Amino acid sequence: MTIQDRENRHTSGLYTKRPIAIVRGQGARLWDSDGHEYIDCVGGQGAGNLGHANPVVAKAIADQAATLIACPEMFYNDQRAALLEKLTAIAPAGLSRAFLCNSGAEANEAAFKFARVQTGRREIIAFMRGFHGRTMGALSATWEKKYREPFEPLVPDFTHLAYNDLAALEAAVTEKTAAVVLEVIQGEGGVRPGTAEFLLGAQKLCRERGALLIVDEVQTGFGRTGAMFASEHHGLQPDILCLAKSIAGGLPMGAVLFNDRVGQLPPQVHGSTFGGNPLACAAALAAIGYLESEHLPDRAAELGAWFLERLSQIKSPLIREVRGRGLMVGLELKQKVTPYLQALMTDHRVLALPAGLTVMRFLPPLVIAQTELAQAAAAVEAVLTRPLKAAAGEAD
Ligand SMILES: *Cc1c(COP(=O)(O)O)cnc(C)c1O
């Protein structure tokens, strides 16, 4: 029986799967169980910034696994202490404390709880096309109907405004607003950058009206957009910063950093068994060290600018827009992307992501070689300028 058959028998059914079984990775390359080699522009859906089988991260994980894996936060720990110092040192100004958890959704859940408990207010303002995760609280801030509707009623007092519409936000932030939560560049929503005016305007409104600004950098963090954090592009200073995905080089981890406007949290109001475990902390320390020593944010800026320009030169009537920052790039089509993603995979062995129905999204590991990116771009050009072969099923 194939790997695919074995998974299909027992898998949850939640995922629209592609028909290949990935068994190995190296840098920006992946291999399937038939030995085919792929250029990876999925990048673990954003968790793979450091590249597959990163030797520095792998060694840190192996060393720490042989030393201590589980250690709840009721005890202090050397790896955790070092990571808290590192995270707060590299974060935008003022974010001097952190809660450690295990995923992006969990980071947002915690952020909403912190905002409510510290402001004594209830309302959370989120945005159309925003994505913040799929647990009940995080889902309440997520916009996409198909994720939300089957699970209603969700958490009360969440609203969604048009993204990049500062006037709408100005009218909505009141003395009841606990927090405004936004992405600097909306990822799942289609790689849509926030304008400086909107982002800094949101920050100003929050400060003036006693609300907290939660910035969700789960996808944009750790070098992806050409800076360690996308907030840096605008001098944005979140009150609460949510992180996950590539924080620990691909190992599950999340973090919520916060400033003095949040202050120190009351004991026992939140917590996590796995949060701040030494294994994830050691992996994160190694990952951040590697990002810094290899200047991966700068690399993402340079290669990303080149890639965006290269994609922009593709002449195809199918393309509506190419946009993004660093190595977070979206190519919006005038029609559904699924058949094109599938052709990229089967005909060119290039893996890329959708973002919504019509946007092709590229999140390659930041260690990708320019020749590999060039190959990916040539493949995109080929699938968008030549007739597709008959589609043989759905990729997602
Ligand atoms: C992926 C993502 C999340 C959810 O992270 P999970 O680890 O899947 O829970 C939240 N916010 C943003 C912006 C994301 O891209």
The ligand as an SDF file (V2000), in Angstrom:
LIG
                    3D

 15 15  0  0  0  0  0  0  0  0999 V2000
   -0.7280   30.7790    9.8270 C   0  0  0  0  0  0  0  0  0  0  0  0
   -1.2350   31.9870   10.5040 C   0  0  0  0  0  0  0  0  0  0  0  0
   -1.8910   31.9090   11.7550 C   0  0  0  0  0  0  0  0  0  0  0  0
   -2.2320   30.5990   12.4090 C   0  0  0  0  0  0  0  0  0  0  0  0
   -1.1010   29.8830   12.7820 O   0  0  0  0  0  0  0  0  0  0  0  0
   -1.2600   28.3350   13.2010 P   0  0  0  0  0  0  0  0  0  0  0  0
    0.1030   27.9880   13.7140 O   0  0  0  0  0  0  0  0  0  0  0  0
   -1.6530   27.5900   11.9730 O   0  0  0  0  0  0  0  0  0  0  0  0
   -2.2940   28.2800   14.2520 O   0  0  0  0  0  0  0  0  0  0  0  0
   -2.2540   33.0900   12.3730 C   0  0  0  0  0  0  0  0  0  0  0  0
   -2.0070   34.2760   11.8080 N   0  0  0  0  0  0  0  0  0  0  0  0
   -1.3850   34.3910   10.6090 C   0  0  0  0  0  0  0  0  0  0  0  0
   -1.1330   35.7490   10.0400 C   0  0  0  0  0  0  0  0  0  0  0  0
   -0.9900   33.2520    9.9130 C   0  0  0  0  0  0  0  0  0  0  0  0
   -0.4140   33.3690    8.7190 O   0  0  0  0  0  0  0  0  0  0  0  0
  1  2  1  0
  2  3  1  0
  2 14  2  0
  3  4  1  0
  3 10  2  0
  4  5  1  0
  5  6  1  0
  6  7  2  0
  6  8  1  0
  6  9  1  0
 10 11  1  0
 11 12  2  0
 12 13  1  0
 12 14  1  0
 14 15  1  0
M  END
$$$$
